[in-house]
């Protein structure tokens, strides 16, 4: 067992509503867990984005925030940290990863353009499609099998990618490497695979960008599983990954250990000057990008803290511990366990519920009713519909238990495991769901559901 490399200095009260109150709350929310009031949640595993606990050093740094509109001292502190950790010279802050995606996809994508990736996250796909482009997955086939123990299930199928680039490189707007691969179960990409992808991009003269929301967790998996890198520090691995790309963007609400914020970083000054115009339009002046100076100060500290090996060992160990408890109860999960969460195979959990009745959404709702736990469907609702066919995009039907950083104890994780153990015993009686209202974009955020 890996023990917490910190001690608790402040606490926030939480409460477990009665089961009848939970049923009323989820019904009032139209069975969409995003619509629940946070105060009605006991353990919130909806996302690990912006939900972590900041350190005493980060809270202290907030007091140093320079709130100047342009050229604030806090920006340069933040920029120097990004340059030091990732090696890119030019840095544009953004208020979160989604606004960074808006800047990048507005610039690179358009009608008829294609963005190859391992598996794009949902907001990335939405921005690509909003610009008239297509997000296309080139992940290895092992990623589709929850039981496969391939150590790097986020890897690109470089053979398929090469075949595509041979004939269609002119259609490519931007190649996206998502580290780790959130929609695929938090699975990492190996340094060796990233090198192959980088070589292909250079050969066919297309831009490679890293979606770096969880890049330090990816670096830890490389450190643990890739023999070449076992003696490397996390920061050396980060630089080795970023040296292979033309740029990166990051939602710093994950591995940046912040509650808000993100950035774009590039090597090429001409590209930086072009992207800067979109930042001014969408987010604000390029030295604040929608963030307060105090946020930039906290992120500069958080980015450094996230590279600590002891922290990463505990962080990923806590995820694996919960996954092991669920597996021991006969609950099939995506394996190996990911960096930021455990992904339950909802179709295996509820085999009598057909995919068109959204077993992932239903199981998420049952998790709240049974134990006050908020989780997230990673399946057809999140993937959305193919713009050409109107059908839901194919793939696994998962329930993601995303664990916030430095927030919950092992007793909390024990409650989560006990909740899903109880549900497993009565799985045959669980029902599926259907749309009451389906939102046209990013349906999981604002759609309404009802029981079959």
C-alpha positions as CSV (number, residue, x, y, z in Angstrom):
1,X,0.0,0.0,0.0
2,X,1.2,3.5,-0.9
3,X,0.7,6.1,1.8
4,X,-0.2,9.8,1.4
5,X,2.9,12.0,1.0
6,X,1.2,14.9,2.8
7,X,-0.8,15.7,5.9
8,X,-4.2,17.5,6.1
9,X,-4.2,21.1,7.1
10,X,-7.8,22.2,6.3
11,X,-11.0,20.2,5.9
12,X,-14.3,20.8,4.2
13,X,-17.5,19.2,5.7
14,X,-19.4,16.8,3.4
15,X,-22.7,14.9,4.1
16,X,-24.4,11.8,2.8
17,X,-28.0,12.5,2.1
18,X,-30.6,9.8,2.8
19,X,-31.4,7.5,0.0
20,X,-34.9,9.0,-0.5
21,X,-33.3,12.5,-0.7
22,X,-30.8,11.2,-3.2
23,X,-33.6,9.8,-5.4
24,X,-35.4,13.1,-5.3
25,X,-32.2,15.1,-6.1
26,X,-31.3,13.0,-9.2
27,X,-34.9,13.0,-10.4
28,X,-35.0,16.8,-10.1
29,X,-31.7,16.9,-12.1
30,X,-33.4,14.9,-14.9
31,X,-31.0,12.0,-14.2
32,X,-28.0,14.0,-15.4
33,X,-25.3,14.0,-12.8
34,X,-23.9,17.3,-14.1
35,X,-27.1,19.0,-13.0
36,X,-26.8,17.9,-9.3
37,X,-26.0,20.4,-6.7
38,X,-22.4,19.8,-5.4
39,X,-23.6,20.0,-1.8
40,X,-25.8,16.9,-2.4
41,X,-22.8,14.8,-3.4
42,X,-20.9,12.7,-0.8
43,X,-18.0,11.6,-2.9
44,X,-17.5,13.5,-6.2
45,X,-15.7,11.5,-8.8
46,X,-17.3,13.3,-11.8
47,X,-14.0,14.7,-12.9
48,X,-10.4,15.3,-11.7
49,X,-10.4,18.6,-13.5
50,X,-10.0,21.6,-11.2
51,X,-11.2,19.5,-8.2
52,X,-7.9,18.9,-6.5
53,X,-6.6,20.3,-3.2
54,X,-4.0,23.0,-3.5
55,X,-0.9,22.9,-1.3
56,X,0.1,25.4,1.4
57,X,2.8,26.7,-1.0
58,X,0.1,27.4,-3.7
59,X,-2.1,29.2,-1.2
60,X,0.8,31.3,-0.1
61,X,1.7,32.1,-3.8
62,X,-1.8,33.4,-4.3
63,X,-0.9,36.4,-2.1
64,X,1.9,37.3,-4.5
65,X,-0.4,37.6,-7.5
66,X,0.3,40.7,-9.6
67,X,-3.0,41.7,-11.2
68,X,-1.5,44.1,-13.7
69,X,-3.5,43.9,-17.0
70,X,-0.4,43.6,-19.2
71,X,3.1,42.3,-18.4
72,X,2.4,41.2,-14.8
73,X,5.2,39.7,-12.8
74,X,3.0,36.6,-12.2
75,X,2.9,35.9,-16.0
76,X,6.7,35.7,-16.2
77,X,6.9,33.4,-13.1
78,X,4.4,31.2,-14.9
79,X,6.1,31.4,-18.3
80,X,9.5,30.5,-16.8
81,X,8.0,27.4,-15.2
82,X,6.5,26.2,-18.4
83,X,9.7,26.8,-20.3
84,X,11.7,25.0,-17.6
85,X,9.5,21.9,-17.5
86,X,8.4,21.5,-21.1
87,X,11.0,23.4,-23.2
88,X,8.8,25.5,-25.3
89,X,9.8,29.1,-25.6
90,X,6.5,30.8,-26.3
91,X,3.7,30.5,-23.8
92,X,0.0,31.8,-24.0
93,X,-2.1,31.4,-20.8
94,X,-5.7,30.4,-21.2
95,X,-8.5,30.2,-18.7
96,X,-8.7,26.4,-19.2
97,X,-7.9,23.7,-21.7
98,X,-11.1,24.2,-23.6
99,X,-10.3,27.8,-24.5
100,X,-6.8,26.7,-25.6
101,X,-8.5,24.2,-27.9
102,X,-10.7,27.0,-29.3
103,X,-7.6,29.0,-30.2
104,X,-5.8,26.1,-31.8
105,X,-8.7,24.5,-33.7
106,X,-9.8,27.9,-35.0
107,X,-6.3,28.3,-36.4
108,X,-5.5,24.8,-37.7
109,X,-8.9,23.2,-38.5
110,X,-11.6,24.0,-41.1
111,X,-14.0,22.4,-43.5
112,X,-12.6,19.2,-44.9
113,X,-9.6,19.1,-42.5
114,X,-8.8,16.0,-40.5
115,X,-7.1,15.8,-37.1
116,X,-5.5,12.3,-36.6
117,X,-5.0,11.3,-32.9
118,X,-4.8,8.4,-30.6
119,X,-8.2,9.1,-29.0
120,X,-9.3,12.8,-28.8
121,X,-11.1,13.9,-25.7
122,X,-14.7,15.0,-26.1
123,X,-14.1,18.8,-26.0
124,X,-11.2,18.5,-28.5
125,X,-13.5,16.6,-30.9
126,X,-16.2,19.1,-30.4
127,X,-13.9,22.0,-31.3
128,X,-12.6,20.2,-34.3
129,X,-16.1,19.5,-35.6
130,X,-17.3,23.0,-34.7
131,X,-14.7,24.2,-37.3
132,X,-16.0,21.8,-39.9
133,X,-13.2,19.3,-39.4
134,X,-13.1,15.6,-38.5
135,X,-11.3,14.0,-35.5
136,X,-10.1,10.5,-36.4
137,X,-8.7,7.9,-34.0
138,X,-5.6,5.9,-34.8
139,X,-5.2,4.2,-31.4
140,X,-3.9,0.6,-31.2
141,X,-6.5,-2.2,-31.2
142,X,-5.6,-3.3,-27.7
143,X,-7.2,-0.1,-26.4
144,X,-10.7,-1.5,-27.2
145,X,-10.2,-4.6,-24.9
146,X,-10.6,-3.8,-21.2
147,X,-8.8,-7.0,-20.2
148,X,-5.7,-6.5,-22.4
149,X,-2.7,-5.7,-20.2
150,X,-0.7,-3.8,-22.8
151,X,1.3,-1.3,-20.8
152,X,0.7,1.6,-23.2
153,X,-2.9,1.3,-24.5
154,X,-2.9,4.9,-25.5
155,X,-0.3,4.3,-28.3
156,X,-0.9,5.2,-31.9
157,X,-1.2,2.5,-34.5
158,X,1.7,4.0,-36.5
159,X,1.1,1.6,-39.4
160,X,-2.4,3.0,-39.9
161,X,-1.3,6.5,-39.3
162,X,1.5,6.2,-41.9
163,X,-0.9,4.8,-44.5
164,X,-3.2,7.7,-43.9
165,X,-0.5,10.3,-44.1
166,X,0.9,8.8,-47.4
167,X,-2.3,9.8,-49.2
168,X,-4.0,12.4,-47.1
169,X,-1.3,14.5,-45.4
170,X,-2.6,17.6,-47.3
171,X,-5.9,17.3,-45.4
172,X,-4.3,17.2,-42.0
173,X,-4.9,20.3,-39.8
174,X,-3.1,19.1,-36.7
175,X,-2.1,15.7,-35.2
176,X,-3.0,15.4,-31.6
177,X,-1.3,13.0,-29.1
178,X,-3.4,12.9,-25.9
179,X,-1.2,12.0,-22.9
180,X,-2.7,10.2,-21.0
181,X,-5.6,9.0,-23.2
182,X,-8.7,10.0,-21.1
183,X,-11.5,8.7,-23.3
184,X,-9.6,5.4,-23.5
185,X,-9.4,4.8,-19.8
186,X,-6.5,7.1,-18.7
187,X,-4.0,4.9,-20.7
188,X,-0.5,6.2,-21.4
189,X,1.5,6.6,-24.5
190,X,5.1,5.3,-24.6
191,X,8.1,7.5,-25.4
192,X,9.0,5.1,-28.2
193,X,5.6,5.4,-29.8
194,X,5.7,9.2,-29.6
195,X,9.0,9.2,-31.3
196,X,7.5,7.1,-34.2
197,X,4.6,9.5,-34.5
198,X,6.9,12.5,-34.4
199,X,9.0,11.1,-37.2
200,X,6.0,10.5,-39.4
201,X,4.7,14.0,-38.8
202,X,8.1,15.5,-39.8
203,X,8.3,13.2,-42.8
204,X,4.9,14.3,-44.1
205,X,5.2,17.9,-42.9
206,X,2.3,18.0,-40.5
207,X,2.1,19.6,-37.1
208,X,2.2,17.4,-33.9
209,X,0.7,18.9,-30.7
210,X,0.4,17.2,-27.3
211,X,-2.8,17.4,-25.3
212,X,-0.9,17.5,-22.0
213,X,-3.7,17.6,-19.4
214,X,-2.2,14.6,-17.7
215,X,1.3,14.5,-19.1
216,X,3.1,14.1,-15.7
217,X,1.0,11.0,-15.0
218,X,2.0,9.7,-18.5
219,X,5.6,10.5,-17.6
220,X,5.3,8.4,-14.5
221,X,4.0,5.4,-16.4
222,X,6.9,5.8,-18.9
223,X,9.3,5.9,-15.9
224,X,7.7,2.6,-14.5
225,X,7.1,0.7,-17.7
226,X,9.7,1.7,-20.3
227,X,13.1,0.2,-19.7
228,X,15.0,3.0,-21.2
229,X,13.5,5.5,-18.8
230,X,13.6,3.7,-15.5
231,X,16.5,5.7,-14.2
232,X,15.2,9.0,-15.6
233,X,13.5,11.6,-13.5
234,X,10.0,12.8,-14.3
235,X,11.2,16.2,-15.6
236,X,13.7,14.6,-18.0
237,X,10.9,12.4,-19.4
238,X,8.6,15.5,-19.8
239,X,11.2,17.3,-21.8
240,X,11.9,14.1,-23.9
241,X,8.2,13.9,-24.8
242,X,7.8,17.6,-25.6
243,X,11.0,17.8,-27.7
244,X,9.1,15.6,-30.2
245,X,6.2,18.0,-30.7
246,X,5.7,21.3,-32.4
247,X,3.6,22.5,-29.4
248,X,1.3,21.6,-26.6
249,X,-1.7,22.7,-24.8
250,X,-2.7,21.9,-21.2
251,X,-5.7,22.1,-19.0
252,X,-3.7,22.9,-15.9
253,X,-6.7,21.9,-13.8
254,X,-5.4,18.3,-13.8
255,X,-1.7,17.8,-13.6
256,X,-1.2,21.5,-13.0
257,X,-2.8,21.0,-9.6
258,X,-4.9,24.1,-10.1
259,X,-8.6,24.9,-9.8
260,X,-8.6,26.9,-13.0
261,X,-6.2,27.7,-15.9
262,X,-4.3,26.3,-18.8
263,X,-1.9,27.3,-21.6
264,X,-0.6,26.9,-25.1
265,X,3.1,26.5,-25.7
266,X,4.9,26.5,-29.0
267,X,8.5,26.7,-30.4
268,X,7.9,28.7,-33.5
269,X,7.7,32.5,-33.0
270,X,5.6,33.1,-36.2
271,X,3.0,30.6,-35.1
272,X,3.0,32.2,-31.6
273,X,2.3,35.6,-33.2
274,X,-0.7,34.1,-35.1
275,X,-2.1,32.3,-32.1
276,X,-1.7,35.3,-30.0
277,X,-4.3,37.2,-32.0
278,X,-6.9,34.5,-31.2
279,X,-6.0,34.6,-27.5
280,X,-6.6,38.4,-27.5
281,X,-10.0,37.8,-29.2
282,X,-11.2,34.8,-27.0
283,X,-9.4,35.0,-23.7
284,X,-7.7,38.3,-23.0
285,X,-4.3,40.0,-23.2
286,X,-1.5,37.4,-23.9
287,X,0.1,37.8,-20.5
288,X,-3.0,36.9,-18.6
289,X,-5.2,34.9,-21.0
290,X,-8.3,35.0,-18.9
291,X,-6.5,34.3,-15.6
292,X,-5.9,36.4,-12.5
293,X,-2.3,36.9,-11.5
294,X,-2.9,34.8,-8.4
295,X,-4.0,31.9,-10.5
296,X,-0.8,32.1,-12.6
297,X,1.3,32.1,-9.3
298,X,-0.6,29.0,-8.0
299,X,-0.2,27.1,-11.3
300,X,3.5,27.8,-11.4
301,X,3.9,26.1,-8.0
302,X,1.4,23.3,-8.9
303,X,3.2,22.4,-12.2
304,X,6.4,21.9,-10.2
305,X,4.7,19.9,-7.4
306,X,3.1,17.6,-9.9
307,X,6.5,16.3,-11.1
308,X,7.3,14.9,-7.6
309,X,7.8,11.1,-7.9
310,X,6.5,10.4,-4.4
311,X,3.3,12.3,-5.2
312,X,2.8,10.5,-8.5
313,X,3.5,7.1,-6.9
314,X,0.8,7.8,-4.3
315,X,-1.6,9.3,-6.8
316,X,-1.5,6.4,-9.3
317,X,-1.3,3.9,-6.4
318,X,-4.6,5.2,-5.0
319,X,-6.3,4.7,-8.4
320,X,-4.9,1.2,-8.6
321,X,-6.0,0.4,-5.1
322,X,-9.6,1.3,-5.9
323,X,-9.4,-0.6,-9.1
324,X,-8.2,-3.7,-7.4
325,X,-11.0,-3.6,-4.8
326,X,-13.6,-3.4,-7.7
327,X,-12.0,-6.2,-9.6
328,X,-11.9,-8.4,-6.5
329,X,-15.7,-7.9,-6.4
330,X,-16.1,-9.3,-9.9
331,X,-16.5,-5.8,-11.5
332,X,-14.8,-5.6,-14.8
333,X,-12.7,-2.5,-15.2
334,X,-10.3,-1.1,-17.9
335,X,-6.9,-2.6,-17.2
336,X,-4.2,-1.7,-16.6
337,X,-5.7,0.9,-14.3
338,X,-5.3,4.4,-15.6
339,X,-3.5,7.4,-14.1
340,X,-6.4,9.5,-12.9
341,X,-9.4,7.2,-12.5
342,X,-10.9,3.7,-12.7
343,X,-13.2,2.9,-15.6
344,X,-15.9,0.3,-15.1
345,X,-17.2,-1.6,-18.1
346,X,-20.9,-0.8,-17.9
347,X,-22.0,-3.3,-20.5
348,X,-20.3,-6.1,-18.6
349,X,-21.8,-4.9,-15.3
350,X,-25.3,-4.8,-16.9
351,X,-25.2,-7.3,-19.8
352,X,-29.0,-7.4,-20.1
353,X,-29.1,-3.6,-20.9
354,X,-28.5,-3.0,-24.6
355,X,-26.1,-0.3,-25.7
356,X,-28.9,1.9,-27.1
357,X,-30.3,2.1,-23.5
358,X,-27.0,3.7,-22.2
359,X,-25.9,1.3,-19.5
360,X,-23.0,3.7,-18.6
361,X,-25.4,6.6,-17.9
362,X,-27.7,4.3,-16.0
363,X,-24.9,2.8,-13.8
364,X,-23.7,6.3,-13.0
365,X,-27.2,7.3,-11.8
366,X,-27.4,4.1,-9.7
367,X,-24.0,4.9,-8.1
368,X,-25.4,8.2,-6.9
369,X,-28.7,6.7,-5.6
370,X,-26.9,3.9,-3.8
371,X,-23.9,5.7,-2.3
372,X,-24.1,9.4,-3.0
373,X,-21.2,9.1,-5.5
374,X,-21.1,11.2,-8.7
375,X,-19.3,9.6,-11.7
376,X,-19.3,10.2,-15.4
377,X,-20.4,8.2,-18.4
378,X,-17.6,7.7,-21.0
379,X,-19.5,6.1,-23.8
380,X,-21.9,6.9,-26.7
381,X,-23.4,10.0,-24.9
382,X,-20.0,11.5,-24.3
383,X,-18.6,10.5,-27.8
384,X,-21.6,12.0,-29.5
385,X,-23.0,11.4,-32.9
386,X,-21.2,11.1,-36.2
387,X,-21.9,14.4,-38.1
388,X,-22.3,12.4,-41.3
389,X,-24.4,9.4,-40.3
390,X,-26.2,10.9,-37.2
391,X,-25.4,7.6,-35.4
392,X,-23.6,7.4,-32.0
393,X,-19.9,6.9,-32.5
394,X,-18.8,3.3,-31.7
395,X,-16.7,2.3,-28.7
396,X,-16.8,1.1,-25.2
397,X,-19.4,2.0,-22.6
398,X,-17.6,3.0,-19.5
399,X,-18.2,4.7,-16.2
400,X,-15.3,6.8,-15.1
401,X,-14.5,7.2,-11.5
402,X,-12.1,10.2,-11.7
403,X,-10.3,10.8,-8.5
404,X,-9.4,14.4,-7.5
405,X,-5.8,14.9,-6.4
406,X,-5.0,15.1,-2.7
407,X,-8.7,15.2,-1.7
408,X,-10.1,11.8,-0.6
409,X,-8.8,9.2,1.8
410,X,-8.6,5.4,1.6
411,X,-11.8,5.2,3.7
412,X,-13.6,7.3,1.0
413,X,-12.3,4.9,-1.6
414,X,-13.6,1.9,0.5
415,X,-17.1,3.5,0.5
416,X,-16.9,3.8,-3.3
417,X,-15.9,0.1,-3.7
418,X,-18.6,-1.0,-1.2
419,X,-21.3,0.9,-3.2
420,X,-20.5,-0.7,-6.5
421,X,-20.2,-4.2,-4.8
422,X,-23.8,-3.8,-3.5
423,X,-24.9,-2.7,-7.0
424,X,-23.2,-5.7,-8.6
425,X,-25.2,-8.1,-6.4
426,X,-28.5,-6.6,-7.8
427,X,-27.2,-5.9,-11.3
428,X,-29.9,-8.0,-12.9
429,X,-32.6,-5.7,-11.7
430,X,-31.0,-2.5,-13.0
431,X,-32.7,-0.7,-15.9
432,X,-31.4,1.3,-18.8
433,X,-32.1,4.9,-19.8
434,X,-33.2,7.0,-22.8
435,X,-33.0,10.7,-23.8
436,X,-35.8,13.0,-22.6
437,X,-33.9,15.8,-24.4
438,X,-30.6,15.4,-26.3
439,X,-28.4,18.4,-26.5
440,X,-26.9,19.0,-30.0
441,X,-23.3,19.3,-28.8
442,X,-21.4,17.7,-25.9
443,X,-24.7,15.9,-25.0
444,X,-23.5,14.6,-21.6
445,X,-23.2,18.1,-20.1
446,X,-26.8,19.3,-20.6
447,X,-29.1,16.5,-21.9
448,X,-32.0,15.2,-19.8
449,X,-32.7,11.5,-19.3
450,X,-35.5,9.2,-18.1
451,X,-35.7,5.5,-17.2
452,X,-36.7,2.9,-19.9
